[in-house]
Amino acid sequence: MPFSACRDVLARVSDILDGEAGLPARLRFHGHLAMCDRCRDYYRQFRDVRAAAGVVLPEDVPADFDEVMGAVLRATQKSSVDQVGRPTRAPGHRRR
Ligand SMILES: [Zn+2]
């Protein structure tokens, strides 16, 4: 499970949104979000709050954002298919 990385990932949220993180850091960040519902939810909330505050606007999203996310999603989907022969859902259905 990738959850030991959550703290590290969430610590980078500001850098990611500010565009100060390099491509490797962003790939790792979005790769983690693809596997981790908690961080994905947190990232969306954080981004929405920042957007509402006028700090990050939609046009501030890096031009290669879709490219990066596409590469991450293809990589994670491919590995899921390879392991079990058909696509699986991310292990994010956690109860407390
Ligand atoms: Zn996480």
py3Dmol code that shows the C-alpha trace and the ligand (Angstrom):
import py3Dmol

protein = """\
ATOM      1  CA  MET A   1       0.000   0.000   0.000  1.00  0.00           C
ATOM      2  CA  PRO A   2       1.316   3.448  -0.870  1.00  0.00           C
ATOM      3  CA  PHE A   3      -0.083   5.245   2.150  1.00  0.00           C
ATOM      4  CA  SER A   4       3.251   5.814   3.852  1.00  0.00           C
ATOM      5  CA  ALA A   5       3.882   8.353   1.066  1.00  0.00           C
ATOM      6  CA  CYS A   6       0.754  10.396   1.831  1.00  0.00           C
ATOM      7  CA  ARG A   7       2.459  12.880   4.128  1.00  0.00           C
ATOM      8  CA  ASP A   8       5.220  13.480   1.626  1.00  0.00           C
ATOM      9  CA  VAL A   9       2.696  13.847  -1.188  1.00  0.00           C
ATOM     10  CA  LEU A  10       0.454  16.263   0.679  1.00  0.00           C
ATOM     11  CA  ALA A  11       3.462  18.339   1.716  1.00  0.00           C
ATOM     12  CA  ARG A  12       4.068  19.024  -1.974  1.00  0.00           C
ATOM     13  CA  VAL A  13       0.539  20.183  -2.812  1.00  0.00           C
ATOM     14  CA  SER A  14       1.464  23.861  -2.690  1.00  0.00           C
ATOM     15  CA  ASP A  15       4.536  23.333  -4.860  1.00  0.00           C
ATOM     16  CA  ILE A  16       2.480  21.389  -7.380  1.00  0.00           C
ATOM     17  CA  LEU A  17      -0.221  24.028  -7.568  1.00  0.00           C
ATOM     18  CA  ASP A  18       2.338  26.822  -7.693  1.00  0.00           C
ATOM     19  CA  GLY A  19       4.143  25.110 -10.556  1.00  0.00           C
ATOM     20  CA  GLU A  20       7.331  24.980  -8.508  1.00  0.00           C
ATOM     21  CA  ALA A  21       7.623  21.201  -8.539  1.00  0.00           C
ATOM     22  CA  GLY A  22       9.660  19.575 -11.295  1.00  0.00           C
ATOM     23  CA  LEU A  23       8.282  17.000 -13.708  1.00  0.00           C
ATOM     24  CA  PRO A  24       9.532  13.962 -11.709  1.00  0.00           C
ATOM     25  CA  ALA A  25       7.915  15.311  -8.546  1.00  0.00           C
ATOM     26  CA  ARG A  26       4.653  15.952 -10.395  1.00  0.00           C
ATOM     27  CA  LEU A  27       4.672  12.479 -11.946  1.00  0.00           C
ATOM     28  CA  ARG A  28       5.170  10.964  -8.498  1.00  0.00           C
ATOM     29  CA  PHE A  29       2.495  13.233  -7.046  1.00  0.00           C
ATOM     30  CA  HIS A  30      -0.140  12.423  -9.656  1.00  0.00           C
ATOM     31  CA  GLY A  31       0.891   8.781  -9.702  1.00  0.00           C
ATOM     32  CA  HIS A  32       0.133   8.658  -5.995  1.00  0.00           C
ATOM     33  CA  LEU A  33      -3.194  10.438  -6.480  1.00  0.00           C
ATOM     34  CA  ALA A  34      -4.142   7.805  -9.054  1.00  0.00           C
ATOM     35  CA  MET A  35      -3.765   5.153  -6.350  1.00  0.00           C
ATOM     36  CA  CYS A  36      -4.891   7.038  -3.271  1.00  0.00           C
ATOM     37  CA  ASP A  37      -8.470   8.292  -2.939  1.00  0.00           C
ATOM     38  CA  ARG A  38      -7.697  10.185   0.246  1.00  0.00           C
ATOM     39  CA  CYS A  39      -4.961  12.273  -1.304  1.00  0.00           C
ATOM     40  CA  ARG A  40      -7.028  12.761  -4.459  1.00  0.00           C
ATOM     41  CA  ASP A  41      -9.912  14.148  -2.427  1.00  0.00           C
ATOM     42  CA  TYR A  42      -7.556  16.322  -0.418  1.00  0.00           C
ATOM     43  CA  TYR A  43      -5.882  17.616  -3.567  1.00  0.00           C
ATOM     44  CA  ARG A  44      -9.229  18.502  -5.151  1.00  0.00           C
ATOM     45  CA  GLN A  45     -10.391  20.312  -2.026  1.00  0.00           C
ATOM     46  CA  PHE A  46      -7.104  22.142  -1.700  1.00  0.00           C
ATOM     47  CA  ARG A  47      -7.179  23.099  -5.370  1.00  0.00           C
ATOM     48  CA  ASP A  48     -10.796  24.262  -5.130  1.00  0.00           C
ATOM     49  CA  VAL A  49     -10.015  26.378  -2.090  1.00  0.00           C
ATOM     50  CA  ARG A  50      -7.025  27.913  -3.794  1.00  0.00           C
ATOM     51  CA  ALA A  51      -9.066  28.521  -6.943  1.00  0.00           C
ATOM     52  CA  ALA A  52     -11.839  30.131  -4.904  1.00  0.00           C
ATOM     53  CA  ALA A  53      -9.247  32.357  -3.267  1.00  0.00           C
ATOM     54  CA  GLY A  54      -8.125  33.490  -6.703  1.00  0.00           C
ATOM     55  CA  VAL A  55      -4.595  32.186  -6.268  1.00  0.00           C
ATOM     56  CA  VAL A  56      -4.820  29.444  -8.870  1.00  0.00           C
ATOM     57  CA  LEU A  57      -6.897  30.040 -11.966  1.00  0.00           C
ATOM     58  CA  PRO A  58      -7.804  27.397 -14.558  1.00  0.00           C
ATOM     59  CA  GLU A  59      -5.452  28.993 -17.062  1.00  0.00           C
ATOM     60  CA  ASP A  60      -2.644  28.586 -14.550  1.00  0.00           C
ATOM     61  CA  VAL A  61      -2.705  24.828 -15.027  1.00  0.00           C
ATOM     62  CA  PRO A  62       0.534  23.866 -16.784  1.00  0.00           C
ATOM     63  CA  ALA A  63       0.214  23.254 -20.515  1.00  0.00           C
ATOM     64  CA  ASP A  64       1.487  19.697 -20.126  1.00  0.00           C
ATOM     65  CA  PHE A  65      -0.867  18.824 -17.260  1.00  0.00           C
ATOM     66  CA  ASP A  66      -3.040  16.565 -19.409  1.00  0.00           C
ATOM     67  CA  GLU A  67       0.049  14.961 -20.867  1.00  0.00           C
ATOM     68  CA  VAL A  68       1.426  14.174 -17.439  1.00  0.00           C
ATOM     69  CA  MET A  69      -1.890  12.836 -16.138  1.00  0.00           C
ATOM     70  CA  GLY A  70      -2.405  10.794 -19.300  1.00  0.00           C
ATOM     71  CA  ALA A  71       0.996   9.156 -18.943  1.00  0.00           C
ATOM     72  CA  VAL A  72       0.349   8.372 -15.287  1.00  0.00           C
ATOM     73  CA  LEU A  73      -3.099   6.924 -15.949  1.00  0.00           C
ATOM     74  CA  ARG A  74      -1.858   4.803 -18.845  1.00  0.00           C
ATOM     75  CA  ALA A  75       0.974   3.471 -16.692  1.00  0.00           C
ATOM     76  CA  THR A  76      -1.248   2.629 -13.727  1.00  0.00           C
ATOM     77  CA  GLN A  77      -3.995   1.115 -15.877  1.00  0.00           C
ATOM     78  CA  LYS A  78      -1.493  -0.977 -17.796  1.00  0.00           C
ATOM     79  CA  SER A  79       0.058  -2.368 -14.628  1.00  0.00           C
ATOM     80  CA  SER A  80      -3.404  -3.224 -13.264  1.00  0.00           C
ATOM     81  CA  VAL A  81      -4.297  -5.072 -16.458  1.00  0.00           C
ATOM     82  CA  ASP A  82      -1.002  -6.945 -16.480  1.00  0.00           C
ATOM     83  CA  GLN A  83      -1.431  -8.173 -12.925  1.00  0.00           C
ATOM     84  CA  VAL A  84      -4.926  -9.669 -13.047  1.00  0.00           C
ATOM     85  CA  GLY A  85      -5.801  -9.817 -16.722  1.00  0.00           C
ATOM     86  CA  ARG A  86      -8.482  -7.164 -16.503  1.00  0.00           C
ATOM     87  CA  PRO A  87      -8.769  -3.655 -15.115  1.00  0.00           C
ATOM     88  CA  THR A  88      -9.140  -3.317 -11.385  1.00  0.00           C
ATOM     89  CA  ARG A  89     -10.356  -0.465  -9.268  1.00  0.00           C
ATOM     90  CA  ALA A  90      -7.899   1.465  -7.195  1.00  0.00           C
ATOM     91  CA  PRO A  91      -7.858   0.216  -3.584  1.00  0.00           C
ATOM     92  CA  GLY A  92      -9.536   3.283  -2.211  1.00  0.00           C
ATOM     93  CA  HIS A  93     -12.682   1.897  -0.652  1.00  0.00           C
ATOM     94  CA  ARG A  94     -11.673   2.288   2.955  1.00  0.00           C
ATOM     95  CA  ARG A  95     -14.109   2.133   5.838  1.00  0.00           C
ATOM     96  CA  ARG A  96     -13.522   3.356   9.353  1.00  0.00           C
TER      97      ARG A  96
END
"""
ligand_1 = """\
1
ZN
Zn -2.148 9.173 -0.257
"""
view = py3Dmol.view(width=600, height=400)
view.addModel(protein, "pdb")
view.setStyle({"model": 0}, {"cartoon": {"style": "trace"}})
view.addModel(ligand_1, "xyz")
view.setStyle({"model": 1}, {"stick": {}})
view.zoomTo()
view.show()
